[in-house]
Amino acid sequence: MTLQLTKEERAMADGARGPGVRRAMEILVKFAEAVGAERLVRVASAHTMPKEPPELLHELTEGVADLGAPTTLHPCMAAFSPVNWRAMGLPAEFGEAELERHQERLQDYRRCGFLQTFTCLPMLVGNLPRKGECVSWIGSGAQLLVNSIVGARCNRDGTVMTLAAAITGRAPLYGMFLDENRRGEVLVRFEGVDVGELTPAQLGAVGYHVGAIAGSRNVVMEGVPADIDLDRLKLLLAPLPVSGAVCLCHVVGVTPEAPTLEAALGGREPQETVVVRPEDIRRSLAAFVGDGSAKADLAIFGCPHCTVHEVKTLAGLLSGRRLASGKRLWIGMPRQFHPLVTDMGYAAPIEAAGGVFASSCMATIPDAPLPEGVRVVATNSFKAAHYIVRLTKGRVKVLLEDMDRCVDAVCGARQGGAA
């Protein structure tokens, strides 16, 4: 199959818009040919990973004054927060080296107009495509959620692909961009489980269980309340590409493409039907149990990044409390939210307790040197729990609980002496 380029795309490939665009087009053309795409399509937006080697970023942005599509930036990886890494307790040698590379990249980001959002949920900070629009986003969680909640179309693009798409405003027409690849394949139903009554941790357990069964197939969930809010929907869906490689989950009555079960399945029978029962939820939760003491050295929230409502909840839990001696608490959140939660009075009790806001990726903590003494991490995120356990090969244990239990795991007694 021969790739067809438009006159404008051919000019870009021939260097008419500079060496950076030419190199980006070269990458896109080779990838498009490898996946059998007939043509490229315009993308409504891009979302890129600020982790590429500075030399590669400079090469691909050489001569680029304006990006081909509005582009937001993913969080910095390895739990590195450019502003608060010292307060997080990261080692100085590691943090200073990361900061130097980060500042080098910023020169190109600012020159080209990348939006310095540093969040894994770009739809929270203005990168909000419409139903049916094609986007090129990095991050398995963002890719799944933009497909499943917003109804835009996103493939499982990698770092170099999203960067090339940002520069050119193009991506190969294949995969999840095509109608025939978006039909549901694995149908999920519930037996003895009221999804509306599940706790946040139990919602994550459902997603983790289903993802392991579905693999890379599209999921359809029937029985989720149509009025489920974003926070709960995020916790339910985010584990799907962690235990599996799911890129699209049709939540019947919620996902724009899935007003009915028939629409979600595209008029076909499912390849497989999975029935989720209470014992499946218990089994997923039991996979992460800490060291059995219900105590932790570090609590983390924000994988995916916290919404303002979640920060409000955390502020209420920490009001009048302080972290126990030697304990830490990190909150992953879009950096633009900090002035907002400060103005609303939510940041004060969290920071007074010893919590630190970070615009970094909470899922890749094990790639960073953890603060000294961290052996057990408490979190309400199956995504973070999965990576911590596997990337540390079990050296760091995980206590997976709802937010209130995680707070208890790192806090001392309440004021007045109550536990």
Phi, psi and omega per residue, in radians:
M1 nan 2.214 -3.087
T2 -1.600 2.302 3.112
L3 -1.327 2.251 3.128
Q4 -1.792 2.158 3.097
L5 -1.863 2.525 3.040
T6 -1.282 2.977 3.114
K7 -1.035 -0.735 3.130
E8 -1.135 -0.743 -3.138
E9 -1.160 -0.664 3.094
R10 -1.106 -0.686 3.112
A11 -1.118 -0.716 3.093
M12 -1.082 -0.753 -3.130
A13 -1.156 -0.465 -3.135
D14 -1.537 -0.035 3.058
G15 1.701 0.180 -3.101
A16 -1.123 -0.421 3.138
R17 -1.910 0.365 3.032
G18 1.823 2.900 -3.051
P19 -1.177 -0.566 -3.142
G20 -1.168 -0.819 3.114
V21 -1.107 -0.707 3.110
R22 -1.042 -0.776 -3.141
R23 -1.157 -0.702 3.106
A24 -1.104 -0.729 3.106
M25 -1.122 -0.648 3.102
E26 -1.033 -0.742 3.111
I27 -1.119 -0.807 -3.110
L28 -1.122 -0.729 -3.122
V29 -1.109 -0.796 3.140
K30 -1.095 -0.723 3.136
F31 -1.193 -0.739 3.139
A32 -1.050 -0.727 3.111
E33 -1.150 -0.636 -3.127
A34 -1.164 -0.617 -3.121
V35 -1.665 0.037 3.076
G36 1.350 0.451 3.124
A37 -1.279 2.440 3.137
E38 -1.414 -0.480 -3.096
R39 -2.779 3.025 3.023
L40 -1.722 2.747 3.064
V41 -2.226 2.701 3.044
R42 -1.240 2.484 3.065
V43 -1.852 2.458 -3.136
A44 -1.256 -0.511 3.116
S45 -2.844 2.905 3.036
A46 -2.284 2.841 3.104
H47 -2.560 2.012 -2.948
T48 -2.044 2.838 -3.075
M49 -1.668 2.085 3.136
P50 -1.406 1.010 -3.097
K51 -2.352 -0.059 -3.109
E52 -1.138 2.642 3.058
P53 -0.974 2.326 -3.124
P54 -0.937 -0.563 3.138
E55 -1.138 -0.709 3.119
L56 -1.172 -0.764 3.116
L57 -1.036 -0.768 -3.127
H58 -1.134 -0.696 3.135
E59 -1.101 -0.786 -3.067
L60 -1.352 -0.280 3.117
T61 -1.871 0.134 -3.138
E62 -1.078 2.166 3.141
G63 1.385 0.083 -3.108
V64 -1.606 2.049 3.093
A65 -1.723 -0.532 3.130
D66 -2.412 2.427 3.126
L67 -1.276 2.779 3.129
G68 -1.360 -0.268 3.131
A69 -2.679 2.621 3.043
P70 -0.968 2.287 -2.992
T71 -2.355 2.178 3.047
T72 -1.738 2.853 -3.126
L73 -1.909 2.379 3.057
H74 -1.217 2.873 3.062
P75 -1.099 2.720 2.962
C76 -1.132 2.556 -3.056
M77 -1.541 -3.140 3.095
A78 0.997 0.574 3.107
A79 1.029 0.389 -3.112
F80 -1.554 2.094 3.058
S81 -1.923 2.021 -3.057
P82 -0.960 -0.520 -3.084
V83 -1.583 -0.745 -2.928
N84 -2.006 0.319 -3.055
W85 -1.097 -0.574 3.112
R86 -1.177 -0.769 3.132
A87 -1.124 -0.464 3.093
M88 -1.274 -0.279 3.117
G89 1.582 0.278 3.117
L90 -1.264 2.541 -3.116
P91 -1.041 2.503 -3.058
A92 -1.065 -0.747 -3.100
E93 -1.064 -0.773 3.116
F94 -1.136 -0.869 -3.070
G95 -1.104 -0.719 -3.126
E96 -1.175 -0.659 3.105
A97 -1.164 -0.741 3.108
E98 -1.128 -0.693 -3.123
L99 -1.129 -0.694 3.128
E100 -1.082 -0.777 3.122
R101 -1.181 -0.655 3.125
H102 -1.091 -0.790 -3.124
Q103 -1.163 -0.563 3.088
E104 -1.154 -0.731 3.100
R105 -1.146 -0.642 -3.075
L106 -1.000 -0.540 3.139
Q107 -1.053 -0.769 3.121
D108 -1.286 -0.676 3.126
Y109 -1.030 -0.807 -3.098
R110 -1.194 -0.712 -3.130
R111 -1.090 -0.664 -3.053
C112 -1.588 -0.299 3.110
G113 1.681 0.366 2.990
F114 -1.081 2.399 3.138
L115 -1.456 2.109 -3.016
Q116 -1.447 1.199 -3.081
T117 -1.528 -0.648 3.129
F118 0.851 0.997 3.088
T119 -2.459 2.645 3.096
C120 -1.553 -0.025 3.088
L121 -2.146 1.328 -3.045
P122 -1.071 -0.409 3.123
M123 -1.157 -0.345 3.124
L124 -1.315 -0.342 -3.041
V125 -2.127 0.508 2.966
G126 1.857 -0.203 3.086
N127 -1.527 1.440 -2.995
L128 -2.176 1.565 3.123
P129 -1.233 2.934 3.120
R130 -1.669 2.854 3.082
K131 -0.931 2.291 3.072
G132 1.527 -0.227 3.111
E133 -1.295 2.569 3.105
C134 -1.595 2.380 3.104
V135 -2.350 2.801 3.047
S136 -2.170 1.765 -3.075
W137 -2.095 2.502 3.001
I138 -1.537 2.743 3.064
G139 1.730 2.019 -3.076
S140 -1.059 -0.616 3.130
G141 -1.206 -0.798 3.125
A142 -1.100 -0.713 3.139
Q143 -1.085 -0.802 3.135
L144 -1.120 -0.802 -3.037
L145 -1.236 -0.611 3.130
V146 -1.242 -0.574 3.040
N147 -1.203 -0.757 -2.919
S148 -1.577 -0.537 -3.097
I149 -1.780 -0.835 -3.082
V150 -1.428 -0.607 -3.107
G151 1.513 0.189 2.961
A152 -1.348 3.116 -3.023
R153 -2.119 2.158 -3.045
C154 -2.490 2.332 3.037
N155 -1.590 3.005 3.079
R156 -1.456 1.127 -3.114
D157 -1.264 2.614 3.099
G158 -1.696 -3.091 -3.017
T159 -1.019 -0.851 -3.083
V160 -1.205 -0.663 3.128
M161 -1.096 -0.816 -3.120
T162 -1.142 -0.625 3.111
L163 -1.154 -0.764 3.111
A164 -1.113 -0.662 3.110
A165 -1.167 -0.683 3.114
A166 -1.078 -0.726 -3.067
I167 -1.256 -0.688 -3.062
T168 -1.696 -0.396 -3.023
G169 1.315 0.357 -3.086
R170 -2.301 2.750 3.025
A171 -2.668 2.683 3.131
P172 -1.149 2.474 3.104
L173 -1.477 1.714 -3.141
Y174 -2.826 3.070 2.982
G175 1.012 -2.213 -3.033
M176 -1.268 -0.092 3.036
F177 -1.287 -0.368 -3.013
L178 -1.696 2.400 -3.117
D179 -0.919 -0.781 -3.020
E180 -1.162 -0.299 -3.138
N181 -1.712 0.094 -3.093
R182 -1.884 0.040 3.123
R183 -1.264 2.557 3.097
G184 -1.154 2.551 -3.120
E185 -2.163 -0.644 -3.140
V186 -1.994 2.053 -3.134
L187 -1.621 2.261 3.128
V188 -1.957 2.197 3.044
R189 -2.179 2.878 -3.065
F190 -2.089 2.427 3.107
E191 -2.291 2.081 -3.111
G192 1.284 0.265 -3.104
V193 -2.271 2.137 3.018
D194 -1.721 1.814 -3.048
V195 -1.009 -0.619 -3.128
G196 -1.139 -0.345 -3.122
E197 -1.760 -0.043 -3.108
L198 -1.236 2.539 3.034
T199 -1.296 2.865 3.101
P200 -0.952 -0.748 3.136
A201 -1.133 -0.654 3.110
Q202 -1.181 -0.616 3.060
L203 -1.058 -0.795 3.099
G204 -1.072 -0.620 3.121
A205 -1.109 -0.644 3.084
V206 -1.077 -0.881 -3.132
G207 -1.053 -0.697 -3.124
Y208 -1.160 -0.709 3.121
H209 -1.146 -0.818 -3.085
V210 -1.182 -0.715 -3.132
G211 -1.016 -0.691 -3.132
A212 -1.123 -0.533 3.132
I213 -1.445 -0.720 -3.030
A214 -1.278 -0.531 -3.070
G215 1.125 -2.144 -3.131
S216 -1.741 0.144 -3.111
R217 -1.418 2.669 3.087
N218 -1.246 2.400 -3.077
V219 -1.842 2.575 2.968
V220 -2.166 2.166 3.101
M221 -1.893 2.143 3.079
E222 -1.958 2.344 3.125
G223 1.875 0.086 3.054
V224 -1.534 2.265 -3.120
P225 -0.979 2.367 -3.113
A226 -1.138 -0.373 -3.121
D227 -1.687 0.288 3.113
I228 -1.012 2.390 -3.082
D229 -1.497 2.957 -3.040
L230 -1.061 -0.723 -3.105
D231 -1.064 -0.791 -3.124
R232 -1.258 -0.653 3.112
L233 -1.123 -0.693 3.111
K234 -1.074 -0.776 -3.136
L235 -1.166 -0.609 3.127
L236 -1.188 -0.764 -2.987
L237 -1.562 -0.553 -3.008
A238 -0.980 -0.574 -3.141
P239 -1.295 -0.231 -3.061
L240 -1.009 -0.743 3.117
P241 -1.506 0.151 -3.140
V242 -1.705 -0.978 3.054
S243 -1.329 -0.382 3.064
G244 -2.246 -2.635 3.124
A245 -2.401 0.686 -3.080
V246 -1.232 2.351 3.129
C247 -1.972 -0.219 -3.133
L248 -2.608 2.228 3.042
C249 -2.218 1.974 3.068
H250 -1.395 1.931 3.022
V251 -1.626 1.907 -3.010
V252 -1.033 2.213 -3.121
G253 1.523 -0.075 -3.132
V254 -2.120 -0.942 3.123
T255 -1.101 2.296 -3.085
P256 -0.947 -0.568 -3.134
E257 -1.472 -0.048 -3.007
A258 -2.231 1.040 3.078
P259 -1.133 -0.456 3.124
T260 -2.361 2.867 3.084
L261 -1.094 -0.719 -3.141
E262 -1.065 -0.718 3.120
A263 -1.144 -0.694 -3.133
A264 -1.108 -0.649 -3.116
L265 -1.543 -0.050 -3.130
G266 1.137 0.504 3.118
G267 1.353 0.137 -3.132
R268 -1.915 2.916 3.036
E269 -1.394 2.562 3.104
P270 -1.195 2.649 3.046
Q271 -1.170 -0.578 -3.069
E272 -2.689 2.530 3.037
T273 -2.010 2.221 -3.133
V274 -1.952 2.234 3.098
V275 -1.845 2.067 -3.137
V276 -1.615 2.155 -3.140
R277 -2.050 2.903 -3.127
P278 -0.952 -0.629 -3.114
E279 -1.180 -0.476 3.085
D280 -1.192 -0.698 3.106
I281 -1.142 -0.771 3.136
R282 -1.085 -0.666 -3.111
R283 -1.148 -0.716 3.115
S284 -1.146 -0.755 3.120
L285 -1.100 -0.629 -3.094
A286 -1.209 -0.232 3.140
A287 -1.228 -0.324 -3.103
F288 -2.265 1.831 -3.000
V289 -2.265 0.204 -3.127
G290 1.102 -2.525 3.133
D291 -1.829 0.203 3.118
G292 1.572 -0.030 -3.057
S293 -1.747 -0.149 -3.070
A294 1.091 0.344 3.034
K295 -2.046 2.682 -3.110
A296 -2.486 2.814 3.102
D297 -1.625 -0.440 -3.081
L298 -2.553 2.333 3.011
A299 -1.976 2.400 3.123
I300 -2.276 2.462 3.044
F301 -2.311 2.662 3.079
G302 1.831 0.765 3.047
C303 -2.370 1.565 0.040
P304 -1.189 2.964 -3.036
H305 -0.913 2.557 -3.106
C306 -1.216 2.546 2.952
T307 -1.530 2.966 3.106
V308 -1.077 -0.670 3.127
H309 -1.085 -0.700 3.110
E310 -1.146 -0.658 3.089
V311 -1.134 -0.671 3.075
K312 -1.048 -0.773 3.117
T313 -1.058 -0.788 -3.141
L314 -1.106 -0.690 3.117
A315 -1.039 -0.716 3.108
G316 -1.126 -0.655 -3.141
L317 -1.225 -0.516 -3.077
L318 -1.695 -0.088 -3.121
S319 -1.004 2.165 3.124
G320 1.328 0.186 -3.121
R321 -2.094 2.863 3.031
R322 -2.383 2.653 3.052
L323 -1.112 2.548 3.066
A324 -1.158 2.791 -3.103
S325 -0.965 2.247 3.082
G326 1.445 -0.041 -3.113
K327 -1.634 2.755 -3.129
R328 -2.334 2.738 3.084
L329 -2.512 2.163 3.138
W330 -2.004 2.470 3.093
I331 -2.158 1.955 3.064
G332 -1.413 2.232 -3.006
M333 -2.799 2.554 3.033
P334 -0.959 2.355 -3.069
R335 -1.075 -0.474 -3.141
Q336 -1.209 -0.307 -3.125
F337 -1.373 -0.356 -3.020
H338 -1.082 -0.801 3.062
P339 -1.032 -0.619 -3.117
L340 -1.181 -0.859 -3.111
V341 -1.225 -0.419 3.039
T342 -1.204 -0.851 3.139
D343 -1.069 -0.564 -3.099
M344 -1.479 -0.053 3.095
G345 1.486 0.152 -3.109
Y346 -1.492 -0.520 -3.076
A347 -1.237 -0.624 -3.008
A348 -0.998 -0.928 -3.121
P349 -1.150 -0.503 3.116
I350 -1.226 -0.826 -3.121
E351 -1.251 -0.583 3.075
A352 -1.124 -0.536 3.121
A353 -1.349 -0.283 -3.121
G354 1.961 0.067 3.118
G355 -1.295 2.637 -3.116
V356 -2.176 2.209 3.054
F357 -1.449 2.393 -3.113
A358 -2.438 2.395 3.098
S359 -1.641 0.457 -3.101
S360 -1.719 3.064 3.124
C361 -1.494 2.063 -3.125
M362 -1.384 -0.218 -3.082
A363 -1.413 -0.305 -3.068
T364 -1.967 0.552 3.099
I365 -0.942 -0.709 -3.096
P366 -1.126 -0.302 3.077
D367 -1.294 -0.239 3.132
A368 -1.850 2.682 2.994
P369 -1.167 1.992 3.135
L370 -1.155 2.688 3.050
P371 -0.949 2.573 -3.087
E372 -1.007 2.372 3.078
G373 1.596 -0.037 -3.137
V374 -1.413 1.973 3.118
R375 -2.117 -0.413 3.117
V376 -2.303 2.247 3.116
V377 -1.978 2.295 3.047
A378 -1.765 2.337 3.125
T379 -2.700 2.747 3.035
N380 -1.796 0.221 -3.067
S381 -1.917 2.083 3.049
F382 -1.162 -0.549 3.129
K383 -1.117 -0.889 3.116
A384 -1.079 -0.759 -3.124
A385 -1.040 -0.782 -3.117
H386 -1.011 -0.877 -3.073
Y387 -1.249 -0.644 3.125
I388 -1.065 -0.834 -3.105
V389 -1.137 -0.763 -3.047
R390 -1.358 -0.684 -3.099
L391 -1.335 -0.386 3.043
T392 -1.679 0.034 3.137
K393 0.940 0.666 3.077
G394 1.487 -0.053 3.139
R395 -1.105 -0.664 3.074
V396 -1.808 2.215 3.136
K397 -1.578 2.767 -3.132
V398 -2.224 2.299 2.996
L399 -1.808 1.893 -3.116
L400 -1.742 1.981 -3.085
E401 -2.522 3.006 2.996
D402 -1.188 2.874 -3.003
M403 -0.969 -0.716 -3.091
D404 -1.125 -0.679 3.127
R405 -1.229 -0.604 3.091
C406 -1.140 -0.705 3.089
V407 -1.082 -0.795 3.114
D408 -1.023 -0.557 -3.061
A409 -1.224 -0.330 -3.129
V410 -2.104 -0.015 -3.078
C411 -1.759 2.659 2.999
G412 -1.453 -2.871 -3.131
A413 -1.161 2.643 3.039
R414 -1.188 2.789 3.055
Q415 -1.031 2.371 -3.092
G416 1.700 -0.083 3.040
G417 1.659 -0.115 3.139
A418 -1.225 2.536 -3.116
A419 -1.309 nan nan
